[in-house]
Amino acid sequence: MTTSVGVVLAAPGSEGGGAALDQVFGMSAAAAVVSLALLWIGWRHRTRRITWLSRLGAWAGRIVNRPGWAALPVGMFISTIVCALFGFLWDVSLHVGKGRDAGPLANPAHYFILVGLFFLFIAGMLSIFLPYERPGRAAIRITRRWYAPVGGVLLAGCGLYALIGFPLDDIWHRIFGQDVTLWGPTHLMLIGGAGMSLMALLLLEREGRSAMGDAAPKDSRGVWLMRCTAFGGLVIGLSVFQIEYDFGVEQFRLVLQPMMIAGAAAFALVAARITLGPGAALIAAVSAALIRGAVALVVGPGLGAPINFFALYVGPALVVELIALTPLIRRPVLFGAVAGLGIGTVGLWLESFWIDGVYHYPWPRSMWGEALAMAVPVAVGMGVCGALMGIVLTGNRLPRPKLAGVAVAVTVLIIGGAVANGLRVDVPADARASMTLTPAASVDGETRATAVVAISPTDLVSDDPEWVTILSWQGGLDKSRGLLIDPLEKIGPGLYRSTQSFPTSGSWKTLLRVQDGTTMTAVPIYLPADPGIGAQEVTADPQMTRPFVKEITILQRERTFDYPSWLYGAASLVVLVCSIILITALAWGAARINRADAAGVRARDTEPEPVEPRT
């Protein structure tokens, strides 16, 4: 398309574009008030005009055996991230069950996300405001007498990065329409900032422990369990990119799912085991499942939204714990690499039993070759990075710090290559689906049908595809939770039939989906008229033959492609660069804390022995 950007931006506030301006102004005003209030409290604390903030920090410090500037943000963060997680899962379920919303303030889940992200940012800022004295050797100098902990700065940075995603998301929708997918670039900013904030939190906790030096008391069993739960939070944080797969409406190839599971498991569970010792990886996995399960129950059965599942991670955790019983645990980096290899193979095999048992789309045998080729390198790289994080969090010195930076950079490149391969999609030319629909009993006053589908050419789909399904979604939360997925039964060469009835009226969107290797395509069966975006109804005819098209044009119906071809790539590149900057900042912060710990050890080692006075 050669349409100018000015034309694309000409319809802000439309149903397929950005939010109404009153909502934009309302959110901006609320953000300004919260920010000014935070700065006012911080200024009064720094000038010692108030004392309640110090007392609150000291109270939190007594509970978790850490300085107040580390303890208070950590305690605040736990409730904050659960709030954001609840809002996030609810938001995805609303889009799956109902479709697009009328704006950020018209979606109740957005309030929980916004509150969670704001308090995430506030938690980081509190750790910056709280310390009157220099909070450890790694602290960053802000003014002549004001030093802030590295972890606090990174925590605030992660929160700010995620919050910036909200206004940018509105701009994005004004240009490109509502891309109803979790993997929209600005959506990745929102979830990426929140997910990676767990790393900043762990670094802040380490700084607090280091600042106490030899005076730090030994952690109680309760504090140890709480720290294991923090790694469970890291498992969840690194798993948020999988949420579309958890609901069964993934818009990208299935081969990406095992790669994401292996990468998240390798980093979080290896770091947990090295940092906290025997059993920590398993407890982290179990705590992640309990937290995620509780939120899923509230969002699904509790609020009547589509049910979502989640990776269990118990199999990968067992692999980590078993490898840790060998002498490899004494060589953390090698342990991380071997554990990553085990997770990317045996761990995924164990995880597949859970996936096959509860998910809508089990992993077919035909996919395993490509899945292992992607997952194993990612898991090995993430296992090494998890080991490096564990070394930092235990206060041990990184072996060859410069090579540690190279390891992080290489892992990012490996992940980028695996993702690029997973995004390869082919849409077959001249492929068609002929469907015969048979009326079925209506449900909630909406017509339903069953189907026999003949795919041409007959060899378009192999004997073991990722899926051949009929998907109906966005039917409304009061109607079968707005989601129906029917894996079709093969009854002959290129011939399939449905196993249950599907809706062909109302607000439902119903389509035939095929994914087989790199082939990912779809045929619309029924799409309602949508005046908000100027879309005509696609009727479900008793007999019809329709071509296979790019699936994204159906699943992301609200998205517009009426923009210069370079614009989407350029905008995505900006988000990618910002994400790399955030990852680089986290790696830099970890290295800075590690150097400070090493300097503290050297200072204690060279400190002269006290001389007894002569009598």
N, C-alpha and C positions, 0 to 999 in steps of 0.2 A: 504494500500500500504506500501511496505517496502523500496521504493526507497530512496536512501540517499539524504541528503540536497544538496550535491555537484552536483548530477545529475540534481536536480531541478533548480539550479542556473546556469546551463551550457548554457542557451540560452538567456542571457539578450539582450535587444534591439530588440527581435522578436516582431511581431505585437501583440501577446497576452501577452507579458511580459513587462519589464520596458522600459523606454525611451532610445533612442540612446544616447551614451555617450557624443556626442558633445552638446546635449541639457542639459544633466546633468551638464557638465562643464560650459556651458553658464549661467545657472541659478545660479550655485554656485558662479561664478565670479561676477554676478550682485548683489547677496545678500551680498558678501564681500565688494563691493564698497559702497553700500548704508549704510552698518553697519559702515564702517570706516568713511564715511562722517558724519554720525550722531554723532559718538563719537568725531570727531574733532570739530564739532559745539558745542557739549555739553561741551567739555574741554575749548574752547575759551570763552564760556559764563560763566562757573564757575570761570575762572581766570580773568573775567572782561575785556577781550581783545575785546569783541564785546558788543554792547548795543542794537542792533536792535531786538534781541529776547525779551529783557525786554520790549521794547517799544511796540512790537507786542502784548505781553501778557497784558500790561496795556490797550491797545486799546480794546482788546476783553473783558477785565474785566469791562470797562465802559459800554459796551453794555448790558451785562447780570448781572451786579451787583454782580460779584464774583471776587476773587483774580485772577490775571493773570495766575497763575499756575493751576487753575481749569478751567478758562474760555476758554483759548486758546485750550487746548486739547478737551474740550467739543465741541467747534465750529468746530474744525478739524474733530472730530469723526463723526459728522452728515453726511458730504459729503463722508467720508471714508466708512461708513457702507452701504450707498446707492450704492456706487460703487461696493463693494463686493457683495451685494445682487443682483445687476444686473448681475454681472459676474456669480454668482452661479446659478441663474435661467436660464441664457442663456446656461451655461455649461450642466445642466441637460437636457434642451430641445435639445441640440445637440446630447447627448447620446441617448435620446429617438427617435429623428428623423433620426439620421445618424449612430449611433453605436459608437464604440470605436474611439479614435483619435490616431494619430501616435506619440504622446508625448506631454509634457506640453507646448512646444512652438509652436506646430502645431494646437492648439485649441485657437482661438482668445478670448474666454471667460476667459481662464486662466489668461490672462494679467490683466483683470479687477479684478479678485479675488486676484492675487498677489499684485497688487497696493493697493487694499483696505486693505488687511491684513498687508502689510508693513506699511501703514500709520496708521493703528490701533496700531501697535507696536510703531511707532514713536510718536503718540499722548500720549501714556503712558510714554514714555521716556522723552518727553518734560516736563510733569508735574513733573518728577523726577529732571530734570536739572534746571528748572526755578527758584524755590525759593532760595533766598540767606539766608533768615531767616527761622527759624523753622516754617513749615506750619501747625500750630495747635498742640494740645496736643497728637493726635494720631500718629503723624509723626514717621516714621521709621528712626533710625540713620544709616547713611551709613559710614561717617567718623566723626571725632571729631567735625567738624563745618558744616556738610552737612546732612540735614534731608530731607526725601522724603515723600510725602503724601501716605497714605496706598492705596487709590483708584488708584493713578498713578502707583504704583508698581503692583497692581492687573491687571490694564488695560494692562500694558506692558506684564505681565505674560500671559494673555489671548491671546494677539497677538502673542507672541512667541510660545505658545502651538499650535495655529492654523498653524503658519508658519512651525513648525517642521513637521506637517502632510504632507507637500509637499514632502520632500525627503523620509520620511518613506513610503509614498504612492508608490513611485517608487520602493523601496525595496520590498514592499508588492507584487506588480505586478510581480516582478522578481521571487518571490517564488511561489505565488498562481495564477498567471495569472490575467487578467483584470476582476475582479468581478464587472460587470456593475450594481452596485446597490448603492444607496445612503447610505445604512446601512453597508457598509464595514467599519471595525474598523478605518482605517486611514482617511476615509472620515468623520466619526463621529468626529474625532479630529479637522478636518478643520472647520466643521460647528459648532461643540460644542464650540470651543474656541471663534469664532466670536459671536455666540449667547449669551454666558454667559458674554461676555465683556460688555453688557448693564448693568449688575448688578454692575460691577466695575465702570462704568461711573456714575451711580447714587450715588454710595458711594463717588466718587471723588467730585461730585457736593455738597453733604452733607458736606464733609470736608471743602470745600470752604466757605459754609454758616456758619459753626461753627467757622471758623477762624476769621470771621468778627465780631463775638460776637454781642453785642448790637448795634454796628455801622452799622450792615447790614440793608440796606434799604428794605422796603416792596416791594415784587415783583409786577411789573405792570401786567396788564391783558395779555400783549404780552408774558412776561416771563413765566407767569403761563401756557399759552397755549403751549409754547415751552416745558415746563416740562411735560405737559400731553402727548405731542408728543413723548417725550423720553420714556414714559411708553408704548406708541404705538409701538415704536421700540423694547421694551422688549417683547411685544406680538409677533412681527415678529420673534425676535431672538429665542424665545422658540418654534416657529412653524416650524422652518426649517426642523425638523426631519420628518415632514409630507409631504414633497414635492413629493415623489413618488405617494402618494395618490392623490395629487393635479393634477398630470398629467394623472392619471388613469392607471399607470403601477406598482402599488404596488406589491412587491414581498413577502409580508408578510400578515398575516391574517387581514381582514377588522376590526376585533374587536379591534385592536390596535388604530385605528383612533380616535374614541370617547374618549378613555382614554387620548391620547395625547392632544386633544383639551381641555378637561376638566382640565388637569393639567396646561397647559399654561395659560388658562383663570383664573384659581383660583389664581395662584401666581401673575401674572402681574396686574390683575384688582383689586384684594383685596389690593395690595400694593399701587396702584394708588389712590384708594378711601381713604385709611387711610392717605396717604401723602398729597394729594392735595385737599381733600374735595369733596363736592357735584358736580356731573357731570363729575368728572375726569375719572372714569372708562369708561363711555360712550364715552367721547372724545378720550380716548386712543384707544378704539376699532375702532372708526370711522377713526381716523388718520392712524391706522395700515392698514385698508381696502383701504384707499386712496393711501397710499404709495405702498402697495403691488399691488393694481390694476393698478397704473401707470406703474410700472415695468413690470407687466404681459402683458400689452398692447404693450409696446415697444418690449418685447421679442417675443410675439406671433404674432399678426398681423403685427407689425413693421418689424420684422426680418424674417417673414415667418416660424417661429418655431411652434411646437405643442402648442396649447392653454392650459394654466394651470389655475385652479381655486384655491380658498383659503377659509379657514374657515372665517366666517364673524365676529363672537364673539359679535355681537350686543345683541343677546339673553342672553348670560351669563353676559354681562355688565348691562343689565336691571335688572337681578336678583340681582346683587351686589348693584346697586343703590337703589332698593326697600328694601332690607334687611338693608341697611344703614340708612333708615328712622326710624328704630326701636331703642330702647335703647341699643341694642347690640353693636352699633358703639362705645359706651363708654367703652366697654370691648373688645379691639382689637383682642386678641387671640381667644376668643369665637366667635367673629364676623367672623374671618377668617374661623373657622371650619364650622360654620353654612352657610356662603356664599359658601364654597366649597361643602357642601352637596347640596345646591340649584343649583349650577352650574352643579354638577354631575348628577342631575335629571332633574329639570325643564329647566335649561340652555341648556342641551344637547337635550331635546325635542324640544325646540325652534330652536336650531341650525339645527336639522334634517330636518326642512322644507327647509332650504337653501341647505343642502346636497342633499336632494331628488330632488330638482328643477334643480340643475346645474351640479352636479357631475356625473361621469360615473357609479358609483356604490352607489346607495342609501343604507341606513341601513335597512335590512329586519327585520321584527318583531321577527323572530326566534333568532336573534343575541342579542336582547336587554337584556335578562337575564344575559348572560355572560358579556356583555358590561357594565352594571351597576355594576356588582360584581367587575369589574376591575376599572372602572372610579370613582366610589364614594369614595373608600378609597384613591385613588391617589389625587382626587380633595380636599378632606378634609385635607390631609397632606400638599398639596401645598398651600391651603388656609391659614393654620396655618403659614407656612413658609413665605407666602406673607405678613401676618399680622406682623410677626417679622421684616421683611424688612421694612415695613411701620413705625413701631415703631422706628427703627434705623434712618430712613430718616427724621422723624419729631423731632429727638433729645430727645424723651422721653426714660425713662430708661426701659430696658428689664425686664419683670417680671421673676425672677428666671433664671438668665443667663445660669446656668448649664442645666436646663431643656430645654432651647431653643436649646442648642446643641443636646440634646437627641431627640428633635422634628425633627431636620434636619436629624439626622441619621436614625430615624425610617421612615421618608418620603422616604429617599433614598432606604431603604430596601423594603418599600411598592412598590415603582416604579419598583425595580428589580424583585420582585415577580410577579407583573402584566405583565411586559415585558416577563418574562420567560414563563408565562402561554400563552401569545399571540403568542409566538414563537413555541408552540407545533403544530406539523404538522404530519398528517398521510397520507401515500400513500397507497391506497388500493391494495392488492395483487390480481392478476389475473383479474383485471378490464380492459376492452377494449372499444374502440370506433370504430364502423363501420361507414364509411362516404361514401356518394355518392355525387360526385361533378358534377355540371352542368356548362358548360362554360357560361360565361357572357361577356358582351361587354368589350373590352379592354380599359384601361385608360393609357394614355401616352405611348402607345406601349407595355404595360405589360399585360400579360394574367390575367384574373380574373375569379372567379367562385362563385357559390352559393353552399350551402351544406345542406344535410339532415344527421343528426347525430343520430345514435342509440347507446346508452350507455349500456354496459352490466357489471354487473347485472343491471336490470332496476330500482332497489331500491337504487342504489348507491347515487343518489341525491334526497334530500327531496323536498317537495312542495314549500319550501321557502328558497332556498340557498342564499348565499352571491352573487355568480355569476356563470353563465354558459355562457361563451362568446367565441367568436373568436377574438383574438388579432393579429393585424398586426402592426409591428413597425420597425423602422430603415430602412424605405424605401427611405429616402432622403428628405431634407427640401423642395424641389420643387415639391414633389408628395404628395398631400393631407397632407402636413406638416409632412409626415413621420409617421403618427399614425392613426390607424383605430381600433375602438372598437365596436363590434357588440354583444349586448345582445341577445342570441338566444331565439326564441319563442318555448315554449313547446307545442307539438301537440299530445302527447300520453305518456304512461308510458315509461320513458327512451328515448323518441324520441323528437328530437329538429330540428329546421330548422333556417337557417340564415335569417336575414331581409334585408341584403344588400350584394353586392358582395365584395369579398376580393381578394387581389393580390396573385398570385401563381407563380411569376417569379421575376426576377430582384434581387435587394438587400434586399427585404422585408424578414422578418421572421414572419411566420404565424403559430399560434398554437391554439388549443382548450384548454381553461382553465376552471377548475372547483374548486370552493371553497364552501364547505358546512360544517359549524362547524369547526372541526379540520382537515377535509379532504381538502387537497390542492394539486392538481395534474394537469397534462397537457399531451396533446398528440401533437407531431409536425405534422403540415399539410404540410408546405413547409419551407425548410431552404436552403439557397444558399450554394454552395461550398465556402469554405474559406481557400485558400492555406496558408494564413498567420498563421493559427493555425492548419493546417493539417486536416481540417474538410471536410467530403464528403457532397455532395448535398443530401438533403432529398426531393424527388420529390413528387408533389401533384398528385397522381394517381386518375383516375376517380372513381375507387372502391378500397377501402383500409380498412383494419382492423389493428389497432395499439394499443399496450398496453399503459395504463396510466403510467407515470413515474414521478419522483420527478421534480417539475416545475423548480427548480433552474438549472437543467442540460440543460434546453432549454434557459431560459431567460439569464443565465450567461454562454453562450456557450464558451466564451473565457477563462473561469476559468479552471484551471487545478486541478485535485484531486490527482496528482501524487506526494504526499509528505507524510512524516510520520504522522500518525493519531494524534499524540500529538502536532504537530507543530502549527497547526491553533489555537487550544485552548490556547496554551501557549502565542502565539503572541497576541491573543485577550485579554488575561488576563492582559498583560502588558499595553495595551491601556486602559483597564478598570481601572486599578490601577492609571494610570496617570490622568484619568478623575475624579476619587474620590479625588485625591490630589488637583485638581483644585477647586472642589466644597468645600473641606475642607478649602482651602485658602480663598475663598470668604466668607465663614461663619466666619472664624477667623477674617478677616478684618472688617466685619460688627460688630462683638463683640468688637473689639478693638476701633473702632470709637465710639460705644455706651458707652463704659467705659470712654473714654476721655470726651464725652459730659457730662456724669454724674459727673465726677470730676470737670469739669468747673462750673457746677451748684452749687456743694458743695462749691467751692472756692468763688463764688460770694455771696452765702448765708452767709458764715462765715466772709466775708470781713467787717471790722469795719466801722461803719458810720462815715463820716467826721465830725470833731469837729469844730464848729464855733469859730473863735478867739475872745477872750474877748476884750471888748473895755474899 
